Amino acid sequence: MKSKNIAVLMGGWSSEREVSISSGEGVVKALKDLGYFVRAIDVKRNLPELLKELSDPKPDIIFNALHGIGGEDGVIQGVLEMLGIPYTHCGVTASALAMNKILSRKIFQHIGIQTPPWKVISFEELKNGHPMDIPYVIKPIGEGSSRGVTIVYKNEDLQTSIKEWCYGDQVLIEQFIPGREIHVAVIDDEAIGAIEICPSEGFYDYTAKYTPGKAQHIMPANIPEKAYNESLELALKAHKALGCHGVTRSDFRYDDTGNKPTFYLLELNTQPGMTPLSLVPEIAAHAGISFGELIERKLRAAKCHH
């Protein structure tokens, strides 16, 4: 593997560009420290330019550190499949399914995994008033890093969301689930651990995810052993149901406020962040997997899916 020519794709044109660059830089450093020949490619929305970068010299393996639209929704995966270059993470289908919160939730529900009660409305309908009893959550259908997510407790929250909305005509509305924020990492078809996130204020939004000190990370998650094991089982079940490959992170709400504690799967992330505050490296470290080993395992699992 050390003789392979590795290219790390980062940047992209989604709202998560900065996060992707941070992830990509961490991956490049880790691979260089391990002795790999690696180069970084800042992906712009320019296919001829990208094809030129990928042909001279042609990489043996692509480490895909892109996030969000274009990077983890099947788009770049399709390009790499056409070029026949093995790449990390999921293939076209799994990537597209996981990125679309509506399609993935239909699959999760079909296999018996609970999701919050939800519906899809148009942005115009959102302007007509509360579409659901408060509190509820407004989300884009295909964004990551909590971009565009608003928890509506009062009318002002709805008005703020409407004012700032820039995520297309369809809006995902879901019932707010009280309780805890639990994230589970799956590596090579094994659920390796669950972490609990306690934001210092509000919820685990973009700021809380990428600003030091804005959220407390509890590893392992401080929940009963039976519930902990259930979260691992559900994450692995979701990972397999979407046909995922390599490393994924499943994001749950665990409602332990009533008589029957229940997990609700919010989404599955096929390309979890590799930034200094990212959750999968933290979960992996607790399981005895160093950052370098995590990156190397992803690299060794790289393949074309078609």
Kinemage of the C-alpha trace (Angstrom):
@kinemage 1
@onewidth
@group {chain A} dominant
@subgroup {mainchain}
@vectorlist {calphas} color= white
{ca met a 1} P 0.000 0.000 0.000
{ca lys a 2} L 2.839 2.409 0.821
{ca ser a 3} L 3.912 2.415 -2.841
{ca lys a 4} L 0.436 3.503 -3.980
{ca asn a 5} L -0.261 6.981 -5.337
{ca ile a 6} L -2.980 8.412 -3.047
{ca ala a 7} L -5.087 11.498 -3.819
{ca val a 8} L -7.229 13.121 -1.137
{ca leu a 9} L -10.296 14.946 -2.438
{ca met a 10} L -11.357 17.870 -0.248
{ca gly a 11} L -13.121 21.219 -0.398
{ca gly a 12} L -15.996 20.878 -2.829
{ca trp a 13} L -18.792 23.365 -3.379
{ca ser a 14} L -21.250 22.479 -0.630
{ca ser a 15} L -22.031 24.460 2.536
{ca glu a 16} L -19.601 22.104 4.297
{ca arg a 17} L -16.548 23.176 2.281
{ca glu a 18} L -14.605 24.456 5.308
{ca val a 19} L -15.281 21.265 7.274
{ca ser a 20} L -14.130 19.186 4.315
{ca ile a 21} L -10.859 21.119 4.051
{ca ser a 22} L -10.244 20.578 7.770
{ca ser a 23} L -10.977 16.850 7.386
{ca gly a 24} L -8.832 16.600 4.271
{ca glu a 25} L -5.839 18.321 5.826
{ca gly a 26} L -5.996 15.927 8.782
{ca val a 27} L -6.125 12.937 6.442
{ca val a 28} L -3.216 14.176 4.301
{ca lys a 29} L -1.039 14.710 7.391
{ca ala a 30} L -1.920 11.280 8.803
{ca leu a 31} L -1.108 9.525 5.524
{ca lys a 32} L 2.190 11.379 5.131
{ca asp a 33} L 3.124 10.488 8.714
{ca leu a 34} L 2.420 6.835 7.847
{ca gly a 35} L 4.797 7.057 4.889
{ca tyr a 36} L 2.331 7.254 2.005
{ca phe a 37} L 2.846 9.280 -1.158
{ca val a 38} L -0.181 11.572 -1.046
{ca arg a 39} L -1.399 14.742 -2.722
{ca ala a 40} L -4.374 16.944 -1.956
{ca ile a 41} L -6.898 17.973 -4.606
{ca asp a 42} L -9.168 20.933 -3.859
{ca val a 43} L -12.327 20.007 -5.761
{ca lys a 44} L -14.178 22.873 -7.444
{ca arg a 45} L -17.362 22.631 -9.500
{ca asn a 46} L -15.280 22.225 -12.655
{ca leu a 47} L -15.316 18.699 -14.095
{ca pro a 48} L -12.673 19.209 -16.853
{ca glu a 49} L -10.262 20.592 -14.247
{ca leu a 50} L -10.936 17.677 -11.901
{ca leu a 51} L -10.479 15.114 -14.684
{ca lys a 52} L -7.132 16.700 -15.535
{ca glu a 53} L -6.049 16.458 -11.886
{ca leu a 54} L -7.108 12.800 -11.814
{ca ser a 55} L -5.301 11.827 -15.000
{ca asp a 56} L -1.844 13.321 -14.536
{ca pro a 57} L -0.822 11.317 -12.640
{ca lys a 58} L -3.763 8.969 -12.212
{ca pro a 59} L -4.127 8.041 -8.518
{ca asp a 60} L -4.168 4.394 -7.472
{ca ile a 61} L -6.646 5.204 -4.692
{ca ile a 62} L -8.855 8.183 -3.855
{ca phe a 63} L -9.448 9.136 -0.235
{ca asn a 64} L -12.739 11.021 -0.412
{ca ala a 65} L -12.721 13.707 2.300
{ca leu a 66} L -15.505 15.728 0.668
{ca his a 67} L -18.647 16.503 2.667
{ca gly a 68} L -22.177 17.428 1.694
{ca ile a 69} L -23.717 17.998 -1.734
{ca gly a 70} L -21.541 16.758 -4.608
{ca gly a 71} L -19.161 14.968 -2.261
{ca glu a 72} L -21.164 12.360 -0.381
{ca asp a 73} L -24.433 12.145 -2.316
{ca gly a 74} L -23.269 9.864 -5.141
{ca val a 75} L -22.139 12.609 -7.542
{ca ile a 76} L -18.362 12.358 -7.127
{ca gln a 77} L -18.712 8.608 -6.607
{ca gly a 78} L -20.227 8.325 -10.112
{ca val a 79} L -17.275 10.204 -11.614
{ca leu a 80} L -14.788 7.919 -9.864
{ca glu a 81} L -16.703 4.819 -10.965
{ca met a 82} L -16.471 6.011 -14.591
{ca leu a 83} L -12.723 6.550 -14.207
{ca gly a 84} L -12.289 3.164 -12.513
{ca ile a 85} L -10.368 4.584 -9.546
{ca pro a 86} L -10.962 2.816 -6.209
{ca tyr a 87} L -12.254 5.235 -3.550
{ca thr a 88} L -13.039 5.251 0.150
{ca his a 89} L -16.485 5.144 1.753
{ca cys a 90} L -19.787 4.167 0.164
{ca gly a 91} L -20.744 3.679 -3.468
{ca val a 92} L -23.182 5.717 -5.566
{ca thr a 93} L -26.422 4.145 -4.334
{ca ala a 94} L -25.696 4.054 -0.602
{ca ser a 95} L -24.300 7.594 -0.719
{ca ala a 96} L -27.373 8.956 -2.498
{ca leu a 97} L -29.799 7.130 -0.204
{ca ala a 98} L -28.108 8.238 3.014
{ca met a 99} L -27.893 11.867 1.901
{ca asn a 100} L -31.623 11.997 1.184
{ca lys a 101} L -33.322 12.055 4.582
{ca ile a 102} L -36.705 11.089 3.100
{ca leu a 103} L -35.556 8.003 1.179
{ca ser a 104} L -33.293 6.764 3.968
{ca arg a 105} L -36.020 7.179 6.590
{ca lys a 106} L -38.460 5.177 4.511
{ca ile a 107} L -35.932 2.348 4.457
{ca phe a 108} L -35.234 2.648 8.198
{ca gln a 109} L -38.943 2.522 8.988
{ca his a 110} L -39.418 -0.428 6.649
{ca ile a 111} L -36.854 -2.492 8.586
{ca gly a 112} L -38.314 -1.510 11.958
{ca ile a 113} L -36.019 1.321 13.056
{ca gln a 114} L -37.900 4.204 14.648
{ca thr a 115} L -37.508 7.726 13.237
{ca pro a 116} L -39.160 10.875 14.586
{ca pro a 117} L -42.683 11.419 13.176
{ca trp a 118} L -42.099 13.533 10.060
{ca lys a 119} L -43.609 14.992 6.917
{ca val a 120} L -42.462 16.941 3.884
{ca ile a 121} L -44.033 20.273 2.939
{ca ser a 122} L -43.224 23.023 0.452
{ca phe a 123} L -41.431 26.163 1.546
{ca glu a 124} L -44.558 28.121 0.598
{ca glu a 125} L -46.602 26.019 3.039
{ca leu a 126} L -44.083 26.779 5.760
{ca lys a 127} L -44.907 30.458 5.414
{ca asn a 128} L -48.549 29.752 6.338
{ca gly a 129} L -47.786 29.036 9.995
{ca his a 130} L -46.803 26.130 12.209
{ca pro a 131} L -47.068 22.869 10.209
{ca met a 132} L -46.913 20.749 13.374
{ca asp a 133} L -47.474 21.183 17.112
{ca ile a 134} L -44.460 22.795 18.772
{ca pro a 135} L -41.768 21.885 19.502
{ca tyr a 136} L -40.797 20.570 16.069
{ca val a 137} L -37.707 20.649 13.866
{ca ile a 138} L -37.234 22.180 10.412
{ca lys a 139} L -34.560 20.523 8.249
{ca pro a 140} L -33.277 20.514 4.662
{ca ile a 141} L -33.693 17.139 2.963
{ca gly a 142} L -30.109 16.793 1.745
{ca glu a 143} L -27.662 18.855 3.819
{ca gly a 144} L -25.179 17.880 6.517
{ca ser a 145} L -23.472 19.479 9.527
{ca ser a 146} L -26.870 20.636 10.837
{ca arg a 147} L -26.979 23.341 8.155
{ca gly a 148} L -30.451 24.888 7.979
{ca val a 149} L -31.747 23.003 11.044
{ca thr a 150} L -34.045 24.925 13.396
{ca ile a 151} L -35.849 23.688 16.502
{ca val a 152} L -39.089 25.640 16.712
{ca tyr a 153} L -40.214 26.404 20.261
{ca lys a 154} L -42.012 29.666 19.480
{ca asn a 155} L -43.239 31.719 16.522
{ca glu a 156} L -40.005 33.739 16.330
{ca asp a 157} L -38.043 30.537 15.635
{ca leu a 158} L -40.267 29.772 12.646
{ca gln a 159} L -39.891 33.292 11.267
{ca thr a 160} L -36.098 33.123 11.619
{ca ser a 161} L -35.980 29.805 9.762
{ca ile a 162} L -38.143 31.181 6.929
{ca lys a 163} L -35.967 34.286 6.649
{ca glu a 164} L -32.720 32.296 6.479
{ca trp a 165} L -33.940 29.342 4.377
{ca cys a 166} L -31.893 28.693 1.208
{ca tyr a 167} L -32.207 24.920 0.814
{ca gly a 168} L -34.784 24.433 -1.914
{ca asp a 169} L -38.553 24.151 -2.181
{ca gln a 170} L -39.026 21.022 -0.059
{ca val a 171} L -38.790 21.180 3.725
{ca leu a 172} L -38.559 18.280 6.173
{ca ile a 173} L -40.635 18.791 9.323
{ca glu a 174} L -40.180 16.379 12.222
{ca gln a 175} L -41.435 16.138 15.777
{ca phe a 176} L -38.826 17.229 18.311
{ca ile a 177} L -37.657 14.262 20.370
{ca pro a 178} L -36.592 15.078 23.942
{ca gly a 179} L -33.789 13.205 25.649
{ca arg a 180} L -30.188 12.577 24.664
{ca glu a 181} L -28.016 12.940 21.550
{ca ile a 182} L -26.279 9.604 20.783
{ca his a 183} L -23.913 8.952 17.862
{ca val a 184} L -22.664 5.492 16.865
{ca ala a 185} L -19.678 4.659 14.667
{ca val a 186} L -19.589 1.608 12.413
{ca ile a 187} L -16.274 0.494 10.910
{ca asp a 188} L -16.038 -2.397 8.442
{ca asp a 189} L -19.443 -3.796 9.424
{ca glu a 190} L -18.773 -3.584 13.172
{ca ala a 191} L -20.391 -1.042 15.512
{ca ile a 192} L -17.450 0.049 17.682
{ca gly a 193} L -19.020 2.465 20.155
{ca ala a 194} L -21.563 5.146 21.039
{ca ile a 195} L -20.838 8.695 22.219
{ca glu a 196} L -23.200 11.148 23.908
{ca ile a 197} L -23.123 14.846 23.019
{ca cys a 198} L -24.288 17.527 25.451
{ca pro a 199} L -24.260 20.994 23.820
{ca ser a 200} L -23.544 23.838 26.238
{ca glu a 201} L -26.602 25.629 24.850
{ca gly a 202} L -29.277 24.987 22.211
{ca phe a 203} L -28.608 21.811 20.221
{ca tyr a 204} L -25.718 20.153 18.388
{ca asp a 205} L -25.707 22.633 15.508
{ca tyr a 206} L -22.885 23.717 13.172
{ca thr a 207} L -21.355 26.008 15.809
{ca ala a 208} L -21.480 23.372 18.552
{ca lys a 209} L -19.927 20.777 16.229
{ca tyr a 210} L -16.920 22.808 15.133
{ca thr a 211} L -16.195 25.213 18.002
{ca pro a 212} L -14.053 23.959 20.906
{ca gly a 213} L -15.876 24.025 24.230
{ca lys a 214} L -19.381 24.330 22.759
{ca ala a 215} L -20.336 20.706 23.444
{ca gln a 216} L -19.385 18.086 26.007
{ca his a 217} L -18.466 14.680 24.567
{ca ile a 218} L -19.182 11.705 26.847
{ca met a 219} L -17.447 8.540 25.666
{ca pro a 220} L -18.825 5.966 26.159
{ca ala a 221} L -22.369 7.335 26.223
{ca asn a 222} L -23.722 7.404 29.777
{ca ile a 223} L -26.775 5.221 29.188
{ca pro a 224} L -27.739 1.767 30.537
{ca glu a 225} L -25.731 -1.123 29.071
{ca lys a 226} L -28.786 -2.662 27.444
{ca ala a 227} L -29.623 0.639 25.711
{ca tyr a 228} L -25.963 1.119 24.715
{ca asn a 229} L -25.891 -2.279 23.022
{ca glu a 230} L -29.220 -1.572 21.342
{ca ser a 231} L -27.803 1.613 19.808
{ca leu a 232} L -24.907 -0.386 18.344
{ca glu a 233} L -27.289 -2.974 16.893
{ca leu a 234} L -29.542 -0.315 15.340
{ca ala a 235} L -26.613 1.538 13.772
{ca leu a 236} L -25.220 -1.638 12.216
{ca lys a 237} L -28.688 -2.589 10.966
{ca ala a 238} L -29.100 0.834 9.317
{ca his a 239} L -25.579 0.665 7.843
{ca lys a 240} L -26.318 -2.688 6.219
{ca ala a 241} L -29.816 -1.701 5.072
{ca leu a 242} L -28.467 1.166 2.959
{ca gly a 243} L -25.666 -1.005 1.584
{ca cys a 244} L -22.942 1.081 3.231
{ca his a 245} L -19.219 0.366 3.061
{ca gly a 246} L -16.317 1.358 5.282
{ca val a 247} L -17.043 3.890 8.026
{ca thr a 248} L -20.425 5.442 8.876
{ca arg a 249} L -21.929 7.356 11.791
{ca ser a 250} L -25.561 7.039 12.837
{ca asp a 251} L -27.158 9.919 14.741
{ca phe a 252} L -29.896 9.106 17.250
{ca arg a 253} L -32.130 10.823 19.767
{ca tyr a 254} L -32.601 8.626 22.830
{ca asp a 255} L -35.831 9.584 24.580
{ca asp a 256} L -35.481 8.373 28.145
{ca thr a 257} L -37.938 10.917 29.560
{ca gly a 258} L -40.939 8.569 29.605
{ca asn a 259} L -41.806 5.053 30.732
{ca lys a 260} L -40.468 3.406 27.576
{ca pro a 261} L -37.010 4.695 26.556
{ca thr a 262} L -36.740 4.683 22.755
{ca phe a 263} L -34.070 5.348 20.103
{ca tyr a 264} L -35.034 7.465 17.099
{ca leu a 265} L -32.640 7.442 14.143
{ca leu a 266} L -32.248 10.928 12.661
{ca glu a 267} L -29.799 10.125 9.865
{ca leu a 268} L -26.840 8.044 8.778
{ca asn a 269} L -23.674 9.836 7.661
{ca thr a 270} L -21.601 7.993 5.062
{ca gln a 271} L -18.575 10.318 5.291
{ca pro a 272} L -18.185 11.377 8.915
{ca gly a 273} L -15.859 14.299 9.611
{ca met a 274} L -12.175 13.799 10.397
{ca thr a 275} L -11.637 17.200 12.051
{ca pro a 276} L -10.082 17.591 15.542
{ca leu a 277} L -13.592 17.748 17.062
{ca ser a 278} L -15.133 14.966 14.969
{ca leu a 279} L -16.889 12.092 16.711
{ca val a 280} L -15.795 8.997 14.783
{ca pro a 281} L -12.057 9.468 15.549
{ca glu a 282} L -12.972 9.968 19.226
{ca ile a 283} L -15.107 6.810 19.297
{ca ala a 284} L -12.354 4.903 17.446
{ca ala a 285} L -9.683 6.097 19.906
{ca his a 286} L -11.742 4.752 22.802
{ca ala a 287} L -11.896 1.407 20.967
{ca gly a 288} L -8.099 1.406 20.676
{ca ile a 289} L -7.954 2.577 17.053
{ca ser a 290} L -5.570 5.500 16.477
{ca phe a 291} L -6.354 8.264 13.973
{ca gly a 292} L -3.668 6.935 11.649
{ca glu a 293} L -5.008 3.388 11.863
{ca leu a 294} L -8.547 4.648 11.219
{ca ile a 295} L -7.425 6.463 8.066
{ca glu a 296} L -5.394 3.457 6.924
{ca arg a 297} L -8.352 1.101 7.431
{ca lys a 298} L -10.489 3.377 5.285
{ca leu a 299} L -7.791 3.371 2.625
{ca arg a 300} L -7.484 -0.420 2.624
{ca ala a 301} L -11.264 -0.727 2.198
{ca ala a 302} L -11.291 1.543 -0.878
{ca lys a 303} L -12.844 0.025 -3.987
{ca cys a 304} L -14.984 0.609 -7.048
{ca his a 305} L -18.532 -0.573 -6.407
{ca his a 306} L -19.690 -1.317 -9.958
